[in-house]
Amino acid sequence: MRVGVIGSGEVGQQLGAAFATLGHEVKLGSREPSSAKIRAWLDKVGAKASSGTFDEVARFGEVLVLVTAWSGTESAIKLAGPDNAAGKLVIDATNPLDFTSGGPKLAVGFDDSAGERVQRWLPQALVVKAFNMVGNMHFFRPQFPGGPPTMFYAGNDAGAKAQTAKILTDFGWESVDLGGIESARYLEPLAMVWILHGIGTRGWNHAFKLLRK
């Protein structure tokens, strides 16, 4: 499978490397695809990895993963070209974090979400919210004493969600479908719970687990 990663920060690099480890071809998208940071990532990941502009990445990927900082997300989508995402699964891993007043808070909430905005900006894409509620160091094959943690996801298209669930299983997660993309209104605050616990404890080795009886 060809995976296009829109965003080249730590989140994008971790997800891109994970897909490459599973044998997928990965193209990492950046405004500066030939930067030293990108070259170092390419050397580390190996032959399955390449880099390009956002437009090139969106054309390349059969599946796209959106991992930009929220402040640059709409711009990155415009540069990628919404038509290039038509009919494709787009995994939205963004969180609408606002740092203007110091510590992080949500810039979007209550009656809207980043996931819903991404779906509006990519009207022909199949957007699924996932990978937004845990730190990037735990994305791939997470190891916790209580067993695999739970990744909640949400989106409007049943086929895209089934594909996302398969990816999550391949990555080592239990996954739970929360319904339509509007459920991103609850997944993004869950990310804030993860962040605030990390700040309070000065540790980042935690994840959520849905317990059943």
VOBA-1610 file (N, C-alpha, C; in pm, whole numbers, padded with zeros to 5 digits, always signed):
BEGIN
Met+00084-00119+00000Met+00000+00000+00000Met+00088+00125+00000Arg+00046+00227-00069Arg+00117+00355-00071Arg+00053+00448+00031Val+00133+00498+00123Val+00084+00584+00230Val+00148+00721+00217Gly+00065+00824+00208Gly+00113+00961+00204Gly+00091+01028+00338Val+00197+01080+00398Val+00191+01143+00530Val+00203+01294+00511Ile+00098+01366+00544Ile+00096+01511+00528Ile+00139+01575+00659Gly+00267+01608+00667Gly+00327+01662+00788Gly+00453+01585+00822Ser+00559+01656+00862Ser+00689+01591+00879Ser+00747+01609+01019Gly+00664+01645+01117Gly+00712+01653+01255Gly+00727+01515+01315Glu+00743+01510+01447Glu+00766+01382+01513Glu+00651+01284+01491Val+00528+01335+01492Val+00413+01247+01472Val+00418+01184+01333Gly+00439+01266+01232Gly+00446+01215+01096Gly+00561+01118+01076Gln+00676+01150+01134Gln+00792+01063+01119Gln+00769+00927+01187Gln+00706+00929+01304Gln+00680+00803+01374Gln+00580+00718+01297Leu+00470+00778+01252Leu+00370+00702+01177Leu+00428+00653+01045Gly+00502+00739+00977Gly+00562+00698+00851Gly+00657+00581+00867Ala+00741+00586+00970Ala+00834+00476+00995Ala+00760+00347+01027Ala+00649+00360+01101Ala+00571+00241+01136Ala+00512+00176+01012Phe+00453+00254+00925Phe+00398+00198+00801Phe+00508+00132+00718Ala+00626+00195+00712Ala+00737+00136+00636Ala+00782+00005+00697Thr+00784-00003+00830Thr+00822-00127+00898Thr+00729-00241+00860Leu+00602-00207+00837Leu+00504-00309+00797Leu+00507-00340+00648Gly+00601-00277+00577Gly+00619-00310+00436Gly+00551-00217+00337His+00488-00111+00385His+00420-00017+00297His+00519+00086+00241Glu+00489+00138+00125Glu+00566+00249+00070Glu+00513+00379+00129Val+00604+00462+00179Val+00564+00583+00251Val+00632+00704+00189Lys+00553+00808+00166Lys+00608+00937+00122Lys+00572+01041+00227Leu+00673+01106+00282Leu+00656+01204+00388Leu+00648+01343+00326Gly+00540+01415+00358Gly+00517+01545+00299Gly+00565+01660+00385Ser+00627+01758+00321Ser+00681+01872+00393Ser+00686+01993+00301Arg+00687+02112+00361Arg+00710+02232+00282Arg+00854+02239+00235Glu+00944+02163+00302Glu+01085+02157+00264Glu+01128+02011+00257Pro+01087+01940+00152Pro+01110+01795+00146Pro+01255+01753+00133Ser+01345+01849+00108Ser+01488+01815+00097Ser+01568+01864+00217Ser+01500+01902+00323Ser+01569+01954+00442Ser+01654+01846+00507Ala+01747+01890+00591Ala+01835+01796+00661Ala+01753+01702+00750Lys+01647+01755+00811Lys+01562+01673+00897Lys+01499+01559+00818Ile+01451+01590+00699Ile+01386+01488+00616Ile+01490+01387+00565Arg+01606+01435+00525Arg+01711+01345+00477Arg+01753+01247+00586Ala+01763+01295+00710Ala+01800+01207+00820Ala+01693+01099+00841Trp+01565+01139+00830Trp+01456+01042+00845Trp+01461+00938+00733Leu+01485+00981+00611Leu+01493+00889+00498Leu+01607+00788+00517Asp+01722+00836+00564Asp+01835+00746+00589Asp+01800+00643+00695Lys+01725+00684+00794Lys+01689+00594+00905Lys+01587+00491+00863Val+01487+00531+00784Val+01376+00442+00750Val+01411+00347+00637Gly+01485+00395+00539Gly+01531+00306+00434Gly+01454+00311+00304Ala+01462+00204+00228Ala+01419+00203+00089Ala+01269+00224+00071Lys+01189+00194+00171Lys+01043+00209+00159Lys+00999+00355+00172Ala+01091+00445+00206Ala+01055+00583+00236Ala+01103+00680+00128Ser+01022+00784+00106Ser+01060+00893+00018Ser+00996+01020+00074Ser+01024+01133+00012Ser+00966+01259+00059Ser+00919+01340-00061Gly+00835+01438-00034Gly+00784+01523-00141Gly+00705+01639-00084Thr+00654+01721-00172Thr+00566+01830-00132Thr+00432+01773-00089Phe+00350+01855-00028Phe+00218+01809+00013Phe+00137+01763-00108Asp+00147+01833-00218Asp+00075+01794-00339Asp+00123+01658-00390Glu+00254+01638-00393Glu+00310+01511-00441Glu+00269+01396-00350Val+00268+01421-00220Val+00232+01318-00124Val+00084+01279-00138Ala-00001+01380-00154Ala-00145+01353-00168Ala-00175+01276-00295Arg-00102+01303-00403Arg-00121+01228-00527Arg-00070+01085-00511Phe+00039+01068-00439Phe+00105+00938-00424Phe+00023+00841-00340Gly-00033+00888-00230Gly-00089+00798-00131Gly-00221+00736-00172Glu-00234+00606-00152Glu-00365+00540-00158Glu-00440+00566-00028Val-00364+00580+00080Val-00414+00622+00211Val-00332+00743+00252Leu-00400+00846+00306Leu-00332+00965+00352Leu-00346+00976+00503Val-00242+01030+00566Val-00244+01052+00711Val-00211+01199+00736Leu-00299+01267+00804Leu-00285+01410+00830Leu-00230+01430+00970Val-00111+01490+00980Val-00041+01497+01109Val+00017+01636+01135Thr-00039+01738+01074Thr+00013+01873+01088Thr-00025+01934+01223Ala+00054+02034+01267Ala+00011+02117+01378Ala-00118+02188+01337Trp-00209+02208+01430Trp-00340+02260+01394Trp-00331+02395+01325Ser-00239+02479+01367Ser-00228+02613+01309Ser-00197+02609+01160Gly-00140+02500+01111Gly-00105+02491+00970Gly-00188+02390+00892Thr-00290+02334+00955Thr-00363+02224+00892Thr-00440+02268+00768Glu-00517+02374+00777Glu-00597+02418+00662Glu-00506+02456+00545Ser-00396+02524+00574Ser-00301+02560+00469Ser-00241+02437+00404Ala-00204+02337+00485Ala-00145+02215+00430Ala-00243+02142+00340Ile-00370+02140+00379Ile-00472+02075+00297Ile-00487+02147+00163Lys-00483+02279+00165Lys-00493+02354+00039Lys-00373+02325-00050Leu-00253+02316+00010Leu-00133+02285-00068Leu-00137+02142-00121Ala-00195+02051-00044Ala-00205+01911-00088Ala-00303+01896-00203Gly-00406+01981-00205Gly-00507+01973-00310Gly-00619+01881-00271Pro-00732+01933-00228Pro-00843+01846-00187Pro-00883+01743-00291Asp-00873+01776-00419Asp-00910+01680-00522Asp-00821+01556-00519Asn-00696+01572-00472Asn-00604+01458-00465Asn-00643+01358-00358Ala-00730+01400-00265Ala-00774+01311-00159Ala-00909+01247-00188Ala-00968+01279-00301Ala-01103+01230-00333Ala-01108+01078-00332Gly-01204+01023-00257Gly-01224+00879-00252Gly-01125+00803-00167Lys-01031+00873-00104Lys-00927+00806-00026Lys-00955+00815+00123Leu-00911+00713+00196Leu-00909+00720+00340Leu-00807+00826+00382Val-00852+00920+00466Val-00763+01018+00527Val-00773+01001+00677Ile-00667+00950+00739Ile-00664+00937+00884Ile-00621+01072+00942Asp-00711+01132+01018Asp-00685+01263+01079Asp-00634+01242+01220Ala-00504+01267+01240Ala-00443+01252+01372Ala-00420+01387+01439Thr-00480+01492+01386Thr-00456+01626+01442Thr-00536+01648+01570Asn-00489+01743+01649Asn-00563+01796+01763Asn-00562+01948+01753Pro-00677+02013+01776Pro-00684+02159+01761Pro-00631+02231+01884Leu-00500+02220+01906Leu-00439+02276+02026Leu-00403+02422+02006Asp-00432+02502+02107Asp-00406+02646+02108Asp-00310+02675+02222Phe-00191+02730+02188Phe-00089+02761+02288Phe-00073+02911+02310Thr-00165+02991+02260Thr-00147+03136+02263Thr-00148+03194+02405Ser-00212+03126+02498Ser-00218+03178+02634Ser-00132+03096+02730Gly-00034+03026+02676Gly+00054+02945+02759Gly+00031+02798+02738Gly-00024+02730+02840Gly-00049+02588+02830Gly-00153+02555+02725Pro-00156+02433+02675Pro-00247+02399+02566Pro-00393+02399+02610Lys-00477+02441+02518Lys-00622+02427+02533Lys-00678+02398+02395Leu-00803+02356+02388Leu-00865+02326+02260Leu-00915+02454+02195Ala-00884+02470+02068Ala-00931+02586+01992Ala-01068+02563+01930Val-01111+02438+01927Val-01240+02401+01867Val-01310+02306+01963Gly-01440+02322+01979Gly-01508+02228+02066Gly-01657+02251+02079Phe-01720+02165+02155Phe-01862+02167+02188Phe-01951+02132+02068Asp-01960+02219+01969Asp-02048+02192+01856Asp-01971+02176+01724Asp-01841+02154+01733Asp-01758+02133+01614Asp-01630+02065+01660Ser-01548+02022+01566Ser-01422+01956+01599Ser-01325+01971+01484Ala-01199+01944+01511Ala-01100+01944+01404Ala-01134+01838+01300Gly-01178+01721+01346Gly-01213+01616+01252Gly-01322+01658+01155Glu-01424+01726+01206Glu-01532+01772+01119Glu-01485+01879+01023Arg-01398+01967+01070Arg-01344+02069+00980Arg-01259+02007+00870Val-01178+01909+00906Val-01098+01840+00805Val-01190+01775+00701Gln-01298+01714+00745Gln-01392+01653+00651Gln-01454+01759+00560Arg-01484+01877+00614Arg-01539+01985+00530Arg-01435+02037+00432Trp-01310+02044+00475Trp-01204+02092+00386Trp-01169+01988+00280Leu-01201+01861+00307Leu-01177+01751+00213Leu-01310+01682+00186Pro-01401+01749+00118Pro-01539+01698+00108Pro-01553+01565+00037Gln-01459+01531-00050Gln-01469+01405-00124Gln-01385+01294-00061Ala-01314+01325+00047Ala-01230+01225+00114Ala-01311+01150+00218Leu-01255+01039+00264Leu-01318+00954+00366Leu-01237+00972+00495Val-01272+01072+00573Val-01192+01111+00690Val-01229+01025+00810Val-01128+00974+00877Val-01145+00899+01002Val-01049+00956+01106Lys-01104+00994+01219Lys-01022+01044+01330Lys-00961+00927+01404Ala-00827+00930+01421Ala-00757+00824+01495Ala-00616+00873+01526Phe-00549+00803+01616Phe-00410+00831+01654Phe-00393+00969+01720Asn-00499+01027+01773Asn-00486+01162+01829Asn-00481+01164+01981Met-00498+01049+02048Met-00518+01049+02193Met-00404+00983+02271Val-00287+00979+02211Val-00171+00919+02277Val-00046+00980+02214Gly+00064+00978+02286Gly+00188+01032+02233Gly+00246+00946+02123Asn+00322+01011+02035Asn+00373+00942+01916Asn+00466+00826+01950Met+00527+00828+02069Met+00618+00719+02105Met+00545+00587+02127His+00412+00594+02139His+00333+00473+02161His+00247+00434+02041Phe+00263+00500+01928Phe+00179+00470+01813Phe+00191+00326+01767Phe+00313+00276+01765Phe+00340+00148+01699Phe+00381+00043+01801Arg+00305-00069+01800Arg+00330-00181+01890Arg+00345-00135+02035Pro+00243-00067+02088Pro+00250-00015+02225Pro+00259-00129+02327Gln+00349-00112+02423Gln+00372-00214+02524Gln+00331-00160+02660Phe+00223-00217+02717Phe+00176-00177+02848Phe+00145-00302+02930Pro+00165-00297+03063Pro+00141-00416+03146Pro-00001-00471+03135Gly-00099-00383+03110Gly-00238-00427+03101Gly-00278-00478+02964Gly-00182-00496+02875Gly-00214-00542+02740Gly-00232-00426+02644Pro-00270-00454+02520Pro-00284-00348+02420Pro-00383-00241+02465Pro-00347-00113+02456Pro-00442-00007+02489Pro-00548+00006+02380Thr-00645+00092+02407Thr-00758+00110+02316Thr-00744+00239+02238Met-00760+00231+02107Met-00766+00349+02021Met-00909+00366+01972Phe-00972+00475+02011Phe-01104+00507+01959Phe-01089+00578+01825Tyr-01185+00556+01737Tyr-01181+00622+01607Tyr-01323+00658+01565Ala-01334+00752+01470Ala-01465+00800+01427Ala-01458+00848+01284Gly-01564+00820+01208Gly-01571+00864+01069Gly-01706+00828+01011Asn-01736+00882+00895Asn-01868+00863+00835Asn-01880+00742+00743Asp-01767+00694+00691Asp-01771+00588+00591Asp-01734+00454+00654Ala-01823+00355+00641Ala-01800+00225+00703Ala-01676+00155+00648Gly-01655+00164+00517Gly-01539+00100+00458Gly-01409+00162+00504Ala-01406+00295+00513Ala-01286+00364+00559Ala-01256+00330+00704Lys-01362+00316+00784Lys-01340+00280+00924Lys-01291+00136+00938Ala-01341+00047+00855Ala-01291-00091+00858Ala-01144-00095+00820Gln-01105-00014+00722Gln-00964-00007+00682Gln-00879+00049+00796Thr-00930+00150+00865Thr-00859+00208+00979Thr-00843+00106+01091Ala-00950+00031+01118Ala-00943-00072+01223Ala-00837-00176+01190Lys-00825-00212+01062Lys-00721-00308+01021Lys-00582-00250+01044Ile-00564-00122+01012Ile-00436-00057+01035Ile-00403-00055+01184Leu-00502-00023+01266Leu-00480-00019+01410Leu-00442-00156+01463Thr-00507-00261+01413Thr-00470-00396+01453Thr-00327-00427+01413Asp-00290-00390+01292Asp-00153-00414+01244Asp-00051-00338+01329Phe-00091-00223+01382Phe-00003-00141+01465Phe+00002-00191+01610Gly-00084-00287+01645Gly-00081-00344+01779Gly-00183-00289+01876Trp-00290-00227+01824Trp-00392-00166+01909Trp-00522-00246+01910Glu-00595-00238+02022Glu-00737-00267+02021Glu-00805-00141+01969Ser-00912-00155+01894Ser-00979-00036+01840Ser-01128-00042+01865Val-01188+00077+01884Val-01330+00089+01911Val-01388+00201+01825Asp-01493+00168+01750Asp-01561+00262+01662Asp-01660+00344+01743Leu-01646+00478+01740Leu-01736+00566+01814Leu-01842+00631+01724Gly-01852+00590+01599Gly-01957+00643+01514Gly-01907+00745+01414Gly-01993+00843+01382Gly-01964+00941+01279Gly-01854+01037+01317Ile-01811+01117+01219Ile-01699+01208+01240Ile-01729+01311+01348Glu-01858+01336+01377Glu-01891+01429+01484Glu-01842+01380+01620Ser-01812+01252+01633Ser-01759+01201+01760Ser-01616+01248+01785Ala-01555+01309+01685Ala-01424+01373+01709Ala-01436+01483+01814Arg-01557+01534+01836Arg-01579+01634+01941Arg-01543+01580+02079Tyr-01545+01449+02094Tyr-01515+01385+02222Tyr-01374+01325+02223Leu-01326+01286+02107Leu-01191+01229+02100Leu-01083+01336+02120Glu-01108+01456+02072Glu-01009+01562+02088Glu-00996+01608+02234Pro-01106+01623+02309Pro-01090+01646+02453Pro-01021+01530+02526Leu-01039+01408+02476Leu-00969+01294+02536Leu-00818+01311+02521Ala-00776+01370+02410Ala-00634+01400+02393Ala-00585+01498+02499Met-00671+01595+02535Met-00634+01689+02640Met-00620+01619+02775Val-00704+01519+02801Val-00688+01439+02924Val-00551+01374+02926Trp-00510+01316+02812Trp-00379+01252+02803Trp-00268+01353+02826Ile-00280+01471+02764Ile-00177+01574+02777Ile-00168+01627+02920Leu-00282+01659+02980Leu-00281+01716+03115Leu-00228+01617+03218His-00261+01489+03201His-00204+01388+03292His-00053+01383+03275Gly-00006+01393+03152Gly+00139+01392+03129Gly+00208+01512+03192Ile+00146+01629+03178Ile+00204+01750+03239Ile+00205+01738+03391Gly+00095+01688+03446Gly+00084+01677+03591Gly+00179+01577+03653Thr+00206+01469+03583Thr+00292+01364+03637Thr+00434+01370+03583Arg+00456+01457+03486Arg+00586+01469+03419Arg+00629+01334+03361Gly+00532+01266+03307Gly+00559+01137+03242Gly+00461+01115+03130Trp+00504+01040+03029Trp+00423+01027+02908Trp+00398+00881+02870Asn+00419+00792+02965Asn+00400+00650+02936Asn+00264+00603+02985His+00159+00660+02926His+00024+00621+02963His-00063+00617+02838Ala-00169+00541+02846Ala-00265+00529+02735Ala-00397+00485+02795Phe-00503+00492+02714Phe-00636+00457+02761Phe-00670+00311+02728Lys-00747+00249+02817Lys-00792+00111+02797Lys-00940+00103+02832Leu-01020+00055+02739Leu-01161+00031+02766Leu-01176-00105+02833Leu-01227-00104+02956Leu-01246-00229+03031Leu-01389-00276+03016Arg-01406-00405+03005Arg-01540-00463+02987Arg-01565-00569+03094Lys-01691-00586+03128Lys-01728-00685+03228Lys-01838-00775+03173
//
